């Protein structure tokens, strides 16, 4: 994947880094000084309980995502989020609802990007998957990297809302629309798997819209992925969001197939798109994990036979019995749901706008 220039926000000189990173050099930029402190207070993202399903609603109940990001707490004497700051050619406007993420406005062109902030000593490790992965239309790429004294500022294309919020606003999707969007999700996952990258904590919120028309999706983040060697995709990491975690992660004390676990998460995502709620959820973590271990779920009658077939081909307790990501793309459900005259770039209606994110108060954390 081609990555934009790496610049220094302090000296203005191009920064040669580890040869393994393979980042291109950039011409020198005028020295700029950050107007605000480089280190804003932040807390780790918390993972709220899944919604209670004793009487399952037809939508995703608050708090919405099983792993919604939380805003950083206000420091004494400071507002709820740090104020604007200047960095190189950008004006940074922190997003209160997204930790370590800011809107970045180019001072000269007005172009808007998203800026993620990483500790300088860890940023190469964080962006390594972006470097390894060949470009793909459904996966976010790096536009530019600016290095500060203690932090690295990594710039990405802006997005127009995430998939989870969109499903909540629509309650559930028609199969034609679900097939178009889910195919893009699977394409991104298959591309990662074929490039020796396992996603791990895979969920709807990690996919964002590339345009206001809500026609094209892309995987928003690769920072928490796993780079594997050869065909060995064995993982031992037990962290993830409860609604999406696979049975083998709960059942084993050793390793498990990372690719197969990703496919289980894809099954949860497809079910959620079509039904409007998670296949496994409960307000009590022990009860939730028990349901996942059993792998028993109900598919409503309105779901078509081919969609049922695909869901059951993904949500199988035995990892080896699940389809692989490339095999999912060959499933006949996709062909059966294509609408006549459909063109990717022309899809999108005015009622498909994702609502503003609203923080929910009933939040607790566990499992991740």
Secondary structure, 3 states (H helix, E strand, C coil): CCCCCEEECCCCCECCCCHHHCCCCCCCCCCCCCCCCCCCCCCCCCCCCCCCCCCCCCCCCCCCCCCCCCCCCCCCCCCCCCCCEEECCEEEEECCCCCCEEEEEECCCCCEEEEEEEECCCHHHHHHHHHHCCCCCCECCEEEEEECCCEEEEEEECCCCEHHHHHHHHCCCCHHHHHHHHHHHHHHHHHHHHCCEECCCCCHHHEEECCCCCCCEEECCCCCCEECECCECEECCCCCCHHHCCHHHHHCCCCEEHHHHHHHHHHHHHHHHHHCCCCCCCCCHHHHHHHHHHCCCCCCCCCCHHHHHHHHHHCCCCHHHCCCHHHHCCCHHHHHHCCCCCCHHHCCCCCCCCCCCCCCCCCCCCCC
